[in-house]
Amino acid sequence: MDVFNVGDSILYCGDCHEVLSGFDRDSSTGVNVLDSIITDPPYGLSKVVRWGSFAGKRKRLHAKNRHDNNRRDKSWVSADIYQGIDWDDSAPDVTYLLDYGVPVMLFGGNYFSNLPPSRKWLVWYKGGSFKGMSFAELELCYCSFDGNARLITHVSEWNCGFYHTGTRGVKVHPTQKPVPVMQFCISELPKGSGSCILDPYMGSGSTGVAALELGRRFIGIERDRRYFDIACERLESAYRASRNRRLLFDNFDKTLDKTLDKTLPVKTLDKTLPVKTLF
Ligand SMILES: C[S@@+](CC[C@H](N)C(=O)[O-])C[C@H]1O[C@@H](n2cnc3c(N)ncnc32)[C@H](O)[C@@H]1O
């Protein structure tokens, strides 16, 4: 099994049941100390969705719009991502994830009938362009912990799955989640959790990118080699970018401290801003 380390995060290429069987169930020891699970498992949609037909539609749209220079968006989703989908024939039983005793967030919660009742669901409204299309307008994320239900209003970066309208990279997985949506999920985890997040159905690694951008540790598992390689690349560049940002801000803070020390002594402030002038 291939393992890829990014900073202190770990990505495994393999079946999640096999990988997780090597983890401690109480998740309190070893390198795999996880305190939350956020995941987007297969929903078994291949029974109702003909993924291959999206590839044909996308190719036709691309041919039609190829020469339109007024189109803001030139970065097309590859047709290939809708081909050869062999992982979505059935939805797995995901209740085993609840046995870890950590907060669990589960996209596609409405496809799983055996989850315990919960007051807290996240509803992701994907935007008006999905209305009346063969794509869902909403996605539902089940939360295993208590709290108020919340609405995520981030408009999908991939308009109807065909082209990219955002700024956060091209679509490389047929059911790829936008990073801001995954960041919202992380922000909804109960206080005291979310320092190490597990995604056992990682796909292209959106949960991991969101986690790294927020300075959290991540453990990801993906069975399909194509998606695993993509996730490794995405996480590595997210890690580099957030490390560079940290370095930049650390240096900026130090420079700013020195400059402030020199130019704004408390005495000067006393002189130039007497309380009287404020009123
Ligand atoms: C719905 S997709 C996740 C997409 C992801 N949210 C993203 O943003 O790219 C589910 C993923 O789970 C993977 N998968 C399915 N069964 C698995 C298993 N038993 N172990 C590990 N990965 C699995 C599939 O290959 C697929 O990439």
The ligand as an SDF file (V2000), in Angstrom:
LIG
                    3D

 27 29  0  0  0  0  0  0  0  0999 V2000
  -17.9670   10.5690   -3.7620 C   0  0  0  0  0  0  0  0  0  0  0  0
  -16.2920   10.3010   -4.1070 S   0  0  0  0  0  0  0  0  0  0  0  0
  -15.4480   11.5080   -3.0880 C   0  0  0  0  0  0  0  0  0  0  0  0
  -15.1330   12.7710   -3.8270 C   0  0  0  0  0  0  0  0  0  0  0  0
  -14.4570   13.8040   -2.9440 C   0  0  0  0  0  0  0  0  0  0  0  0
  -15.3830   14.3850   -2.0270 N   0  0  0  0  0  0  0  0  0  0  0  0
  -13.7690   14.9200   -3.7460 C   0  0  0  0  0  0  0  0  0  0  0  0
  -13.9520   16.1050   -3.4380 O   0  0  0  0  0  0  0  0  0  0  0  0
  -13.0400   14.6090   -4.6770 O   0  0  0  0  0  0  0  0  0  0  0  0
  -15.9910    8.8000   -3.2460 C   0  0  0  0  0  0  0  0  0  0  0  0
  -14.5910    8.2260   -3.4330 C   0  0  0  0  0  0  0  0  0  0  0  0
  -14.4660    7.0690   -2.5970 O   0  0  0  0  0  0  0  0  0  0  0  0
  -13.5910    6.1460   -3.2190 C   0  0  0  0  0  0  0  0  0  0  0  0
  -13.8700    4.8230   -2.6060 N   0  0  0  0  0  0  0  0  0  0  0  0
  -14.9610    4.0480   -2.7800 C   0  0  0  0  0  0  0  0  0  0  0  0
  -14.8890    2.9500   -2.0090 N   0  0  0  0  0  0  0  0  0  0  0  0
  -13.7200    3.0520   -1.3080 C   0  0  0  0  0  0  0  0  0  0  0  0
  -13.0910    2.2280   -0.3380 C   0  0  0  0  0  0  0  0  0  0  0  0
  -13.6370    1.0830    0.0850 N   0  0  0  0  0  0  0  0  0  0  0  0
  -11.9020    2.6350    0.1880 N   0  0  0  0  0  0  0  0  0  0  0  0
  -11.3270    3.8060   -0.2230 C   0  0  0  0  0  0  0  0  0  0  0  0
  -11.8830    4.6130   -1.1650 N   0  0  0  0  0  0  0  0  0  0  0  0
  -13.0640    4.2440   -1.6980 C   0  0  0  0  0  0  0  0  0  0  0  0
  -13.9400    6.2310   -4.7020 C   0  0  0  0  0  0  0  0  0  0  0  0
  -12.8700    5.8100   -5.5130 O   0  0  0  0  0  0  0  0  0  0  0  0
  -14.2600    7.7450   -4.8500 C   0  0  0  0  0  0  0  0  0  0  0  0
  -13.1490    8.4580   -5.3250 O   0  0  0  0  0  0  0  0  0  0  0  0
  1  2  1  0
  2  3  1  0
  2 10  1  0
  3  4  1  0
  4  5  1  0
  5  6  1  0
  5  7  1  0
  7  8  2  0
  7  9  1  0
 10 11  1  0
 11 12  1  0
 11 26  1  0
 12 13  1  0
 13 14  1  0
 13 24  1  0
 14 15  1  0
 14 23  1  0
 15 16  2  0
 16 17  1  0
 17 18  1  0
 17 23  2  0
 18 19  1  0
 18 20  2  0
 20 21  1  0
 21 22  2  0
 22 23  1  0
 24 25  1  0
 24 26  1  0
 26 27  1  0
M  CHG  2   2   1   9  -1
M  END
$$$$
